[in-house]
Amino acid sequence: MMTRSISALGAAALLALIVLLSSGFAPGATASAQQEPTSAGTYVLGPNDRVRVKVYGESDITGEYEVDSTGQISVPLAGHVRAAGLTTKQLERAITSTLAKGIVRDPRVNVEVALYRPYYILGEVKKGGEYPYRLGLTVMDAVASAGGFTYRANEGKVYLRRAAGGPEEVYSMDAPVAVLPGDNIRVPERFF
């Protein structure tokens, strides 16, 4: 009877492992590696992001604005508005609040991301540098955009430093690691 219980437990553990692996979980990949800006409500703006601001009935204010190195956008009549660290919905409220202070009567503002900040790839790739971000980008996609690996590349791992800061982390190339806007990817050299 004890042997039967152990076999049932082993089968349950194997099933749980299969479910985890098929869901995209990979050893070495953290939850932050799986996140990506999928909606305006969750993506946090940062320097070099470009936003499209629409103020209904105010064509002089409507336009595209880039978040500068200080984390602000310069909106006509509203002046400098902090954007870095905010979602698009929070930025809408900040611009609305500023314009409502006697500048525009009952402002209706819409903000959306027009262009995400670029990501960077360097190391053992054929064309390292700055590349435009697109939704759903993985590390393997980034390597392909950079012309692929050089003959010296260690194709088994990659180093990734998130734009939000923190230490450089190592990930297996077998894992579908998501790249976020502003990330730095480094492909190391292999040692014989």
C-alpha positions as CSV (number, residue, x, y, z in Angstrom):
1,M,0.0,0.0,0.0
2,M,2.9,2.4,0.8
3,T,4.4,1.7,-2.6
4,R,1.2,2.6,-4.3
5,S,1.0,5.9,-2.4
6,I,4.5,6.8,-3.4
7,S,3.8,6.0,-7.1
8,A,0.7,8.2,-7.0
9,L,2.7,11.0,-5.4
10,G,5.4,10.7,-8.1
11,A,2.8,10.8,-10.8
12,A,1.2,14.0,-9.3
13,A,4.7,15.6,-9.0
14,L,5.5,14.8,-12.6
15,L,2.1,16.2,-13.8
16,A,2.8,19.4,-11.8
17,L,6.2,19.7,-13.4
18,I,4.8,19.3,-16.9
19,V,2.2,22.0,-16.3
20,L,4.8,24.4,-15.0
21,L,7.1,23.8,-18.0
22,S,4.3,24.2,-20.5
23,S,3.1,27.5,-18.9
24,G,6.4,29.2,-19.8
25,F,8.1,28.8,-16.4
26,A,11.8,28.2,-16.8
27,P,14.5,27.8,-14.1
28,G,16.5,31.0,-13.8
29,A,13.6,33.1,-15.2
30,T,11.9,35.4,-12.7
31,A,8.4,36.8,-12.7
32,S,9.8,40.1,-13.8
33,A,11.3,38.4,-16.9
34,Q,7.8,37.4,-18.0
35,Q,6.1,40.8,-17.6
36,E,5.7,43.1,-20.6
37,P,3.8,46.3,-21.3
38,T,0.6,44.7,-22.5
39,S,-1.7,47.6,-21.7
40,A,-1.6,51.3,-21.1
41,G,-2.8,50.7,-17.6
42,T,0.2,48.7,-16.5
43,Y,3.2,50.1,-18.5
44,V,5.3,52.7,-16.5
45,L,6.7,55.5,-18.7
46,G,10.4,56.4,-18.6
47,P,12.9,58.6,-20.5
48,N,12.9,58.2,-24.3
49,D,9.3,56.9,-24.4
50,R,7.1,58.9,-26.8
51,V,3.5,59.6,-25.9
52,R,0.6,60.8,-28.0
53,V,-1.5,63.3,-26.1
54,K,-5.0,64.3,-27.3
55,V,-6.8,67.2,-25.7
56,Y,-10.3,67.3,-27.3
57,G,-11.1,70.6,-28.8
58,E,-7.5,71.9,-28.3
59,S,-5.4,71.2,-31.5
60,D,-2.5,73.4,-30.2
61,I,-2.0,71.0,-27.3
62,T,-2.7,67.7,-29.1
63,G,0.5,66.0,-30.3
64,E,3.4,63.6,-29.6
65,Y,5.8,64.3,-26.8
66,E,9.0,62.6,-25.8
67,V,9.8,61.9,-22.1
68,D,13.1,63.8,-21.6
69,S,16.0,62.7,-19.5
70,T,14.5,64.4,-16.4
71,G,11.3,62.3,-16.8
72,Q,9.1,65.2,-18.0
73,I,7.2,66.1,-21.1
74,S,6.7,69.7,-22.2
75,V,3.1,70.3,-23.1
76,P,2.0,73.7,-24.6
77,L,0.1,75.8,-22.1
78,A,0.6,73.2,-19.3
79,G,4.4,73.5,-19.2
80,H,6.6,70.6,-17.9
81,V,4.6,67.7,-16.6
82,R,6.2,64.7,-14.8
83,A,5.7,61.5,-16.9
84,A,8.4,59.1,-15.8
85,G,7.1,56.6,-13.2
86,L,3.5,57.1,-14.3
87,T,1.2,55.0,-16.4
88,T,-0.6,56.6,-19.3
89,K,-3.8,56.9,-17.2
90,Q,-1.9,58.6,-14.4
91,L,-0.3,61.0,-16.9
92,E,-3.8,61.8,-18.3
93,R,-4.9,62.8,-14.8
94,A,-1.8,64.9,-14.3
95,I,-2.2,66.8,-17.6
96,T,-6.0,67.2,-16.9
97,S,-5.3,68.6,-13.5
98,T,-2.7,71.1,-14.8
99,L,-4.9,72.3,-17.7
100,A,-7.9,72.6,-15.4
101,K,-6.2,75.3,-13.4
102,G,-7.6,78.1,-15.5
103,I,-6.0,77.1,-18.8
104,V,-8.7,74.9,-20.4
105,R,-12.3,74.7,-19.3
106,D,-13.2,71.0,-18.6
107,P,-10.2,69.4,-20.4
108,R,-10.7,65.9,-21.8
109,V,-7.3,64.3,-22.2
110,N,-6.3,61.0,-23.7
111,V,-2.7,59.6,-23.5
112,E,-1.3,56.6,-25.3
113,V,2.2,55.3,-25.9
114,A,3.2,56.2,-29.5
115,L,6.7,54.7,-29.3
116,Y,8.4,52.7,-26.6
117,R,12.0,53.5,-25.6
118,P,14.6,51.3,-27.4
119,Y,16.4,48.3,-25.9
120,Y,20.1,47.7,-26.3
121,I,22.1,44.6,-27.2
122,L,25.8,44.1,-27.1
123,G,28.5,41.5,-26.8
124,E,28.8,38.5,-29.1
125,V,26.2,39.5,-31.7
126,K,26.9,40.6,-35.2
127,K,25.4,44.1,-35.0
128,G,25.2,45.3,-31.4
129,G,23.5,48.6,-30.6
130,E,20.1,50.3,-30.0
131,Y,17.0,48.8,-31.5
132,P,13.3,49.8,-31.4
133,Y,11.1,47.9,-29.0
134,R,8.0,46.0,-30.1
135,L,5.4,44.2,-28.0
136,G,6.1,40.5,-27.4
137,L,9.9,40.8,-27.9
138,T,12.0,38.0,-26.5
139,V,15.8,37.7,-26.0
140,M,16.0,35.4,-29.0
141,D,14.1,37.9,-31.1
142,A,16.6,40.6,-30.0
143,V,19.6,38.4,-30.9
144,A,18.0,37.8,-34.4
145,S,17.5,41.6,-34.8
146,A,21.2,42.1,-34.1
147,G,22.2,39.7,-36.9
148,G,22.5,36.6,-34.8
149,F,25.4,35.3,-32.7
150,T,29.0,35.6,-33.6
151,Y,31.1,32.4,-33.8
152,R,32.5,33.2,-30.3
153,A,29.1,33.5,-28.6
154,N,28.0,31.4,-25.7
155,E,24.6,30.5,-27.1
156,G,23.4,28.9,-23.9
157,K,23.0,32.0,-21.7
158,V,22.4,35.8,-21.8
159,Y,22.9,38.6,-19.3
160,L,20.0,41.0,-18.8
161,R,19.8,44.3,-16.9
162,R,16.3,45.8,-16.6
163,A,15.8,49.4,-17.4
164,A,14.3,49.8,-13.9
165,G,17.8,49.1,-12.5
166,G,19.1,46.4,-10.3
167,P,21.9,43.9,-11.0
168,E,22.6,42.1,-14.3
169,E,20.9,38.7,-14.2
170,V,21.8,35.6,-16.1
171,Y,19.1,33.7,-18.1
172,S,19.1,30.5,-20.1
173,M,18.6,31.0,-23.8
174,D,16.2,28.0,-23.7
175,A,13.7,30.2,-21.7
176,P,11.4,32.6,-23.5
177,V,12.6,35.6,-21.6
178,A,10.7,38.8,-22.4
179,V,12.6,42.0,-23.2
180,L,11.2,45.3,-21.9
181,P,11.7,48.8,-23.2
182,G,15.1,50.2,-22.1
183,D,16.6,46.8,-21.2
184,N,20.3,46.0,-21.8
185,I,21.1,42.5,-23.2
186,R,24.6,41.2,-23.2
187,V,25.6,38.0,-25.0
188,P,28.8,36.6,-23.4
189,E,31.8,35.0,-25.1
190,R,32.1,31.2,-24.7
191,F,35.2,29.7,-23.3
192,F,36.6,26.6,-24.9
